[in-house]
Amino acid sequence: MPGETDLSVLLKTMKPGLNPGHYVFCTVPDFSNIQLENIICLFKEKEANTIVMDQSIADQYHLSYSAVFAWITLEVHSSLEAVGLTAAFSTALSKEGISCNVIAAYFHDHIFVHQKDAAKAMKILVDMSN
């Protein structure tokens, strides 16, 4: 089933949801010793493998990280070919001084913001969809 491409529909129906937990981005040269079910996202870069995981699991593996994030999922099924959604919410967040790291998966966009900014980011995103 293809996702939504109309920006006005995407913004009205994005339904941001705050996932429980605290999340971190870590880099590892090799992830074979980390159980796959503990990895939320994996991206292979030439410098190292970047993994996103729950902070408590990263701590169990003694992995280092520089910041702790909240994970917000936009529940609308956005098309990978949609234009403008990322620009719209990242602009709104940046106007309030909130950095966001975005991961687009097949069904949804996932936004990682500093844990301290989670409530403010949720308010901004909910206000955008109203």
VEXLUM-751952 format. One record per residue (C-alpha): y, x, z; chain. Coordinates in nm, 4 decimals. Example, Ala and Ser with C-alpha at 12.3 -4.5 7.8 and 13.67 -1.06 7.14 Angstrom:
BEGIN
PT         y         x         z  c
PT   -0.4500    1.2300    0.7800  A
PT   -0.1060    1.3670    0.7140  A
//
This chain:
BEGIN
PT         y         x         z  c
PT    0.0000    0.0000    0.0000  A
PT    0.3326    0.1550   -0.1032  A
PT    0.6100    0.1879    0.1514  A
PT    0.9589    0.0434    0.1473  A
PT    1.2212    0.2178   -0.0666  A
PT    1.5284   -0.0069   -0.0238  A
PT    1.7621    0.1711    0.2201  A
PT    1.9212   -0.1466    0.3570  A
PT    1.5758   -0.2912    0.4335  A
PT    1.4612    0.0378    0.5864  A
PT    1.7621    0.0504    0.8185  A
PT    1.7274   -0.3140    0.9272  A
PT    1.3547   -0.2875    0.9935  A
PT    1.3094    0.0714    1.1124  A
PT    1.2127   -0.0388    1.4678  A
PT    1.2375    0.2922    1.6543  A
PT    0.9756    0.3381    1.9229  A
PT    0.9776    0.6049    2.1914  A
PT    0.6336    0.7574    2.2388  A
PT    0.5481    0.8463    2.5989  A
PT    0.5275    1.2151    2.6832  A
PT    0.7009    1.5477    2.6372  A
PT    0.6418    1.7416    2.3160  A
PT    0.6860    2.1023    2.2045  A
PT    0.6826    2.3064    1.8847  A
PT    0.4744    2.6238    1.9109  A
PT    0.3818    2.8944    1.6659  A
PT    0.0393    3.0506    1.6544  A
PT   -0.1121    3.2990    1.4097  A
PT   -0.4471    3.1198    1.4366  A
PT   -0.5190    2.7680    1.5625  A
PT   -0.8995    2.7774    1.5438  A
PT   -0.9287    2.7946    1.9233  A
PT   -0.7185    2.4773    1.9674  A
PT   -0.9010    2.1459    1.9505  A
PT   -0.7715    1.9415    1.6576  A
PT   -0.7312    1.6283    1.8709  A
PT   -0.4729    1.8210    2.0765  A
PT   -0.2511    1.8846    1.7736  A
PT   -0.0053    1.6138    1.6690  A
PT    0.1169    1.8016    1.3647  A
PT    0.0309    2.1296    1.1970  A
PT    0.2330    2.3038    0.9292  A
PT    0.1221    2.6314    0.7755  A
PT    0.4165    2.8616    0.7073  A
PT    0.3971    3.2155    0.5757  A
PT    0.5204    3.3557    0.9090  A
PT    0.2849    3.1574    1.1338  A
PT    0.1326    2.8162    1.1921  A
PT    0.3678    2.5680    1.3570  A
PT    0.2025    2.3082    1.5774  A
PT    0.3492    2.0134    1.7619  A
PT    0.1669    1.9069    2.0746  A
PT    0.2093    1.7593    2.4184  A
PT    0.3811    2.0040    2.6530  A
PT    0.1012    1.9845    2.9109  A
PT   -0.1578    2.0855    2.6509  A
PT    0.0585    2.3737    2.5274  A
PT    0.0812    2.4886    2.8887  A
PT   -0.2990    2.4742    2.9205  A
PT   -0.3263    2.7022    2.6158  A
PT   -0.0473    2.9284    2.7540  A
PT    0.1600    2.8777    2.4404  A
PT    0.5305    2.9507    2.4412  A
PT    0.8007    2.7101    2.3255  A
PT    1.1780    2.7030    2.3381  A
PT    1.2564    2.3365    2.4054  A
PT    1.0977    2.0105    2.5144  A
PT    1.1327    1.7051    2.2910  A
PT    1.0928    1.3300    2.2937  A
PT    0.9059    1.1760    2.0003  A
PT    1.0507    0.8686    1.8318  A
PT    0.8565    0.6872    1.5604  A
PT    1.0275    0.4596    1.3100  A
PT    0.7767    0.1758    1.2765  A
PT    0.8864    0.0717    0.9271  A
PT    0.6460    0.1844    0.6546  A
PT    0.8884    0.3963    0.4558  A
PT    0.7939    0.5299    0.1156  A
PT    0.7763    0.9051    0.0758  A
PT    1.0043    0.8448   -0.2238  A
PT    1.2700    0.6500   -0.0284  A
PT    1.6197    0.7938   -0.0544  A
PT    1.8738    0.8043    0.2270  A
PT    1.6865    0.7065    0.5431  A
PT    1.6693    1.0562    0.6878  A
PT    2.0316    1.1204    0.5947  A
PT    2.1440    0.7951    0.7588  A
PT    1.9791    0.8438    1.0966  A
PT    2.0357    1.2196    1.1127  A
PT    2.4068    1.1684    1.0397  A
PT    2.4327    0.9019    1.3113  A
PT    2.2564    1.1278    1.5622  A
PT    2.4577    1.4365    1.4666  A
PT    2.7855    1.2482    1.5201  A
PT    2.6773    1.2189    1.8841  A
PT    2.5733    1.5846    1.9062  A
PT    2.2005    1.5123    1.8935  A
PT    1.9797    1.7520    1.7013  A
PT    1.6757    1.5985    1.5357  A
PT    1.3636    1.7442    1.3837  A
PT    1.2031    1.5066    1.1363  A
PT    0.8443    1.4872    1.0213  A
PT    0.7687    1.2393    0.7457  A
PT    0.4084    1.1265    0.7376  A
PT    0.2585    0.8799    0.4893  A
PT    0.3385    0.5629    0.6845  A
PT    0.6248    0.6522    0.9185  A
PT    0.9061    0.8930    0.9908  A
PT    0.8852    1.0757    1.3231  A
PT    1.1941    1.2114    1.4936  A
PT    1.1865    1.4741    1.7668  A
PT    1.5004    1.4990    1.9812  A
PT    1.5620    1.7004    2.2966  A
PT    1.4074    1.5177    2.5895  A
PT    1.7481    1.4865    2.7584  A
PT    1.8813    1.2980    2.4524  A
PT    1.5945    1.0485    2.4208  A
PT    1.7669    0.7415    2.5688  A
PT    2.0921    0.8049    2.3804  A
PT    1.9050    0.8618    2.0522  A
PT    1.7065    0.5410    2.0990  A
PT    2.0269    0.3440    2.1583  A
PT    2.1852    0.4887    1.8427  A
PT    1.8771    0.4102    1.6325  A
PT    1.8389    0.0574    1.7726  A
PT    2.2100   -0.0082    1.7130  A
PT    2.1707    0.1107    1.3523  A
PT    1.8974   -0.1439    1.2899  A
PT    2.0954   -0.4367    1.4320  A
//
